[in-house]
Amino acid sequence: MYGITGYSNGYHQNQQQHSSEEKRGGGRRRRGGRRSRHRPGFRVSDHHHHHYNNDDDDDKQEQKAPPPCTDFDMAYFHSYAHVGIHEEMIKDRVRTDTYRAAIMQHQSFIEGKVVMDVGCGTGILSIFCAQAGAKRVYAVDASDIALQANEVVKANNLAEKIIVLHGRVEDVEIDEEVDVIISEWMGYMLLYESMLGSVITARDRWLKHGGLILPSNATLYMAPITHPDRYNDSIEFWRNVYGIDMSAMLQLAKQCAFEEPCVETITGENVLTWPHVVKHVDCYTIQHDELESVSTRYKFQSMMRAPLHGFAFWFDVEFSGPTNSPTNNHIPSLLTGASNNNHIDGIQKKKRANPNEALVLSTAPEDPPTHWQQTLIYFYDPIEVEQDQIIEGSLTLSQSKENRRFMNIHLEYSSGGRSYVKESVMR
Ligand SMILES: C[S@@+](CC[C@H](N)C(=O)[O-])C[C@H]1O[C@@H](n2cnc3c(N)ncnc32)[C@H](O)[C@@H]1O
């Protein structure tokens, strides 16, 4: 998932990604967006068995007023009206196949039950749930893509089962509780885009006790990386351009290339140490205020001598059932080292060692690539590290006050006796 328009550092390491973004106009790093009129809570489908009512309902349990739909939110939803975004997500087979497999894995729970698809997009996950035997699916999306979702549902003769609601999950009303919530809410660095808050809202408004949330938990990781090819390509290049010394360009090149986080694909070979768990999210228990700011301290020990160019971030999500609903201590012991410095092999083992055989959708460098790629925060200047050298510091990710869908990143790092601070914004 992505969002927000008009902002980008424009760099894409992955050419395929680059061209698909150009296709969407403007070489954007993320799914672009422009202004749209937002009409909260009207229903696209015409389902006769369930009364849809957007008026105040005295019988409803007391709820806090939903957060206002800002201009930024409207731009965000408008970005999802573009076909290219949905095409890219659906063509991401790792993503879409894992969701479908997870739905089928939980088929016995879903059969005959009521499902809510938070942010249904084209309706693909709602249709998978209907195919798995759901009695009824509420497919909610605030973007105009809901209009197409409704057509897709009708064309597949599922209008009696899937009710498309065109509105924010914060604003729509339904008159029953749901057994299952499914959503593909993950942004770059997991939390960028802030859609998880809408899943929390849906959970607190409608999920039955003992209900199922797919995915059930998520983990964000970070690790130091070396990437000489990337650094040489963007920076060192200026030292000798057709025999001309263009070093005067270096400062500008560093700023333009590395001021903002970059979304690129790296491999396990770029990663210098075991990853560190930045945040584990239990979708059954996470609260809104936990998402406003996430902080962690980390300490790595480089496994090789190399120039340290920055940090990579990636995430995975797990599709566990409700009975073994995980807790915040749920990270398998294979993954929890004393200092949270987890070995990459541990992640691979995690999939095999998972006692519940829960499916995992991973965006790790050593796993098959997804449209999320990895998120890289580069330093302006590399640090030469020796084998076993300590790299330590802290990280704070916080929702921007200006636009909660943007993410402020405060990174402190020190190694070899020198300390640095890097502030950046993901927008
Ligand atoms: C990443 S897309 C996923 C689309 C689809 N579920 C899929 O997997 O292909 C997220 C969708 O959620 C919608 N969305 C985000 N926040 C929402 C909210 N608060 N209420 C309703 N829809 C929302 C967006 O408009 C977008 O279409």
The ligand as an SDF file (V2000), in Angstrom:
LIG
                    3D

 27 29  0  0  0  0  0  0  0  0999 V2000
   -3.7780   -1.4860    0.0190 C   0  0  0  0  0  0  0  0  0  0  0  0
   -5.3520   -1.2560   -0.5840 S   0  0  0  0  0  0  0  0  0  0  0  0
   -5.9750   -2.9040   -0.5010 C   0  0  0  0  0  0  0  0  0  0  0  0
   -7.0690   -3.1570   -1.5080 C   0  0  0  0  0  0  0  0  0  0  0  0
   -7.5790   -4.5810   -1.5250 C   0  0  0  0  0  0  0  0  0  0  0  0
   -8.0260   -5.0000   -0.2100 N   0  0  0  0  0  0  0  0  0  0  0  0
   -6.5170   -5.5310   -2.0160 C   0  0  0  0  0  0  0  0  0  0  0  0
   -5.9790   -6.2750   -1.1980 O   0  0  0  0  0  0  0  0  0  0  0  0
   -6.2080   -5.5330   -3.2150 O   0  0  0  0  0  0  0  0  0  0  0  0
   -6.1320   -0.4210    0.7530 C   0  0  0  0  0  0  0  0  0  0  0  0
   -7.5070    0.1220    0.4650 C   0  0  0  0  0  0  0  0  0  0  0  0
   -8.0580    0.5640    1.6970 O   0  0  0  0  0  0  0  0  0  0  0  0
   -8.8030    1.7330    1.4770 C   0  0  0  0  0  0  0  0  0  0  0  0
   -8.8900    2.4190    2.7770 N   0  0  0  0  0  0  0  0  0  0  0  0
   -7.8590    2.8920    3.5100 C   0  0  0  0  0  0  0  0  0  0  0  0
   -8.3130    3.4160    4.6590 N   0  0  0  0  0  0  0  0  0  0  0  0
   -9.6490    3.2840    4.6480 C   0  0  0  0  0  0  0  0  0  0  0  0
  -10.6880    3.6650    5.5500 C   0  0  0  0  0  0  0  0  0  0  0  0
  -10.4060    4.2780    6.6980 N   0  0  0  0  0  0  0  0  0  0  0  0
  -11.9650    3.3840    5.2210 N   0  0  0  0  0  0  0  0  0  0  0  0
  -12.2550    2.7790    4.0400 C   0  0  0  0  0  0  0  0  0  0  0  0
  -11.3170    2.4100    3.1410 N   0  0  0  0  0  0  0  0  0  0  0  0
  -10.0470    2.6450    3.4410 C   0  0  0  0  0  0  0  0  0  0  0  0
   -8.0590    2.4700    0.3940 C   0  0  0  0  0  0  0  0  0  0  0  0
   -8.9100    3.3670   -0.2990 O   0  0  0  0  0  0  0  0  0  0  0  0
   -7.5590    1.3040   -0.4750 C   0  0  0  0  0  0  0  0  0  0  0  0
   -8.4540    1.0360   -1.5410 O   0  0  0  0  0  0  0  0  0  0  0  0
  1  2  1  0
  2  3  1  0
  2 10  1  0
  3  4  1  0
  4  5  1  0
  5  6  1  0
  5  7  1  0
  7  8  2  0
  7  9  1  0
 10 11  1  0
 11 12  1  0
 11 26  1  0
 12 13  1  0
 13 14  1  0
 13 24  1  0
 14 15  1  0
 14 23  1  0
 15 16  2  0
 16 17  1  0
 17 18  1  0
 17 23  2  0
 18 19  1  0
 18 20  2  0
 20 21  1  0
 21 22  2  0
 22 23  1  0
 24 25  1  0
 24 26  1  0
 26 27  1  0
M  CHG  2   2   1   9  -1
M  END
$$$$
